[in-house]
């Protein structure tokens, strides 16, 4: 789109300034030179000023930035284009005050037109991109809600059964009661709290704590399992169930060495400056296992997570995977809004 914009504008400018008494080639080259000098300021205005000033509602600074850019480029174009024009025609554009005024004003108007049109195209492009993104998010939300509704029957049944089992367990068996209670809290979170687009980070972390506690029951005694959570992470909201796929994947593929202490899983959750939330999960795995199977079996969950992140946090997230000889590490960074 930008390419056709420059072609149309170049021929339009040539049409405006065309002189039948002057050679066509010289006029064509001069027009391309003038238009070429506006590419950089137009690009800066569209790609920098529009998102950093206009979209942040700094209208005054945006207008001033456009005017200063147009004036600066007018001066640069005048001297550069003047030298080029002199080489082609042997005529100086500094021969009179009237010539300087007319040419400078023409260059300034051209710069203003090109910069304004470039910004307008960027705004239109961003608007269509935003609408397309909103449609994708809405479609994804509908799909997720339908899948959630289809799956609700079994969790509701299981939730009721767990409550029944809890009261059937002897009060002296506190460990069993605690395990059932944690599992019930997990189901309650998925059924009743994950129905909103965003949820407070404290609720998400409480869910992860319960999940790790339940998973720990099936781990062999002596397994090196660590969950590192900040004492005070603050209050902010994120999309629900973003952390679970990373933790679930680590538990699924943790190594099974004969010495339990060699089986390690470390989950670290913390904040970084500039509103960045980090989840780092490292687990050991058996290098003798089929690596191709490991990649395929863990890839689907991470692919689905990456798709959700792309829709919910476009340009504000990163998901990296590092695989060493015996360790598998996934790191998720999300830049959230206050």
N, C-alpha and C positions, 0 to 999 in steps of 0.2 A: 504493500500500500504506500509506504514512504517513497519507494522508488518511482512509482507512477506520479506521485505528488510532485517530485522534483522535476520530472520530465515536462509535465503540464505547465508548471510554473516557469520553467526556463523558456519554453516556446511562447508563453503568454507575455513574458517580459520582452522577448525579442520582437514580438508583434508591436508592443507599445513604443519601443525605441527605434524601430527599424527606419533607416534612412535610405531611400531609393537611390540617392546620389553617391552613397558610399559602398565599398565592396562588401558583399554578403559575408564572406569568410571572416573578415576582421570583426564585423559586428557579432557574428555567431560566437567567435572565440572570446570576445569581450563579455558577452552575455554569460557564457559558461563560467568565466573567471569571477564575475560578480556573484553569480549564484553559488559557486563553489565556496566563496568566502563566507556565505551565510550558513553553511552546513553545521559548523561547530557551535556557533551561538544558538542556532535553532535546536540542536541536539541537547545542549546544556539546559536550555529553557524548558524543553519538553520532559527530559529525563531527570532533571534535578529540581528546578524551580517548581514544577507542577506538583510532584509528590511531597516535597519537603516544605513548601510554603503554601501553595494554593489549597492542597488537601488538608492542611493543618489550620486553615482559615486565617492565615497571615496575609490578607489581601493587600494591605498597604505595602508590605515588604515585597510581595510578589510583583506588583506593578512597578515599584522602584527598581527591582532587579532586572525586569524586562527592559525598562527604559535605559538603564546604565549599560546593559549588554548591547542594546541597539546603537547607542551613542559610541561606545568603545569600538564596536566592529565597524561603524561608519568611518571613523578616523583611520583604522587599520586598512579598510578596503580602499579608502581614498588614496592613501600613499602607495599601497601595493598595486591597486588597479591603475593609478596614474602612471607609475613607472612602466607597467606592462603596456598601457595604451601608448605611451611615448615610444616604446620599442617598436610597436606595430605601425604607428602612423607618423611618428616624428613630431607630433604636436604635444605641447605641454598643457596639462589641465590646470596649471597655476598661472595662466597668462593674464587673467583679470579677476577682480573681486566677484563680478557677476557670474563668471564661469564656476568659481569656487562655491558660491552660494547655491547655484542651481544643481551642480553635481552632488554636493554634500547633502542637500535636501532630498535629492532623488535616491541616493544611497540609504539615507535614514528611513525614508518611506518604504523602500524595498526590504530593509532589515525588519522594520516593524511588521510588515505584511507577512513575511516568511516566518518570523518568530511567532506571531499570533496564530497563523494557520497551523504551524507545527504543534503548538500547545493545544489547539482545538482538536487536532487529529488524535493527540495523545489522550485527551480527556474522553473523547468518543470511544477510542479503543479500550481504555480502562473501564468505561461504563459497560460496554458489551461484555468484557471479560468478567466483570463483577457479577453481572446478571447471569452469565453462564455458570459461574462458580456457585451462585446462590441456588440455581436450579439443580446443580449436582448435589449440593448439600441437602436440599429438600428431598431429592430422590433417594439419597442414601438414608436420610432419616426415616422416610416412609418404609423403605425396605427393612431397616433395622427394627422398626416398630412392629411390622407384620411378623417378622421372624420371632420377635420377643413375645407377641401375643400367641403365636402357635406353640411356643415353648412354655407358656405360663401354666398349663394344666398340670404337668408333671412336677414342677417346682412347688406349686401350691399343695399338691398332695404330699410331697416329701416334707414340706414345711410342717404340715399338720401332724404327720407321722412322727417327726422329730420331737415335737412338743409332747406328744403322747409318751414316747420313749423316755424323754427327760424325766417325767413324773413317775415313771415306772422304775427308774434307777434308784437304788438305795441312797439316802442322803450321806451315808458313810463313804460311798464311792464318789468322792469329790472330783477326781480326775476325769472319770467318764462323764459326769454331769457337765464339767467345764468344756469338754470336747464337743458334746452335743450342743451346748449353749453357743459356742463359737460358730459352729456350722449353721445354727439357726440364725445367728446375726448376719452371717454372710448371705443367706438366702433372703432375709428381710431386706438387706441392702440392695440386692439385685432386683427384687420384686417391687419394692415400694419407694426406694430413694433414687434409683438410676433412671427414672422416667423423665427427668429434666435434662436440658442441654448441658448445664454446668452444675457442678457440685463443689462444696467447700473441700479444700485439700485435707482437712482433718478427718472427714468421713472416708475419703479414699484411702488414707493411710491406715485408719482403723480397720478397714476391710482387708488391706494387705497384711496387717498384723495377725488378724484372725486366720487368713489363708495360710500364712507361714506356720502358725501354731498347729493347724490341722494337718498340714503336710509333714510337719516334724514328727507326728505320731507314727508315720509309716517308715521314717528314716531309721537306719540302724544306729544303735547307741554308739556314741563316739564320733559321729559325723560332724565335721567342722562346718556348722551352719551359723551364719551371722546376719543379723538384720540391723543396719545402722540408720536410725532416724534422728533428725535434729530435735533437741529439746524444745525449741520454739521456732517453728517454721513460718509462723505468721498466719494470716487469714487471706486467702485468695481462692479463686475458683478455677477448676479445670474440667475438661470433659470427663465423664465417668469411665472407669474401666480401661484406662490407657496404660496403667502400670502392669496390670495383671498378665497380659500376654508375655511380657519379658520374664516375669517371675515364674509363670507357669512353664515356659519353655525351658528355663534353667532346671527346675525340679524334674522335668520330664527327661532331660538328657544328662543329669549329673552322673558322674562316674560311679562304678560299683567295684572299686578295688577291695581286695580281701581285708586290708587294713582300713577300717572305717575312718581313721584320722586323715587319710589321704584323699577322701572324698570331701571336697570343699565347695561351699556355695556362700557367696557374700553379696548381700543386697545393700547398696548405699543410696540413700535419698537425701538430697540437700539442695540448697539454693546458691546461686551465683549472682554476682552483681547484674544490674540492668534487667531485673525481673526475669531471670532465667532459672528454671526448675530442672533439676538433673536427677535421672535415675540410672544408676550404674550397677549392672548385674554380671558377676563373674562366677563361673562354675567350672569345675574340672570335668573332663570326659575321658572315656577310654579310647586312647589312640588306636587300639587294635580293632575297635568297632568299625563297621563300614561307614566311612566318612560321607559317602554319597547318600546313604540312607539318612544320616544325621541332617544333612543340608535339606533334603527333600521334606523330611518330616517336620522340621522346624520352620521351613520357609513360608508355608501357607499362613500361619498365624502372624508372622512378621509382615508379610505382604498386606494382609488385611489391616494391620495396625498402621502401616505406612500410608495406605489409602485413606484411612480415617484422619491421620495427621495432615495429609495433603489438603483434605477438604476443610478441616477444622482450624488448622494453624498454617495456612499457606505462607511460605517464606519465613516462618517463625519457629521452625523446628529442625532438628537433625537427628537421625538415627544411624549410628555407626556400629559396625560389627567387626571385632578383632578375634582372630582365631590363631592361637599359638599351638605349640606341640601338644599340650595337655589341658589348655584352658580355653574357654569360650566366653567372650565378653561382649555384651551389648550395652550401649550407652544412648540414652534418650535425653535430648535437651529441648525444652519448650520455653518459649518466651511468652509469658502470660500477661494479661491486662490486670491492672489493679482493680 
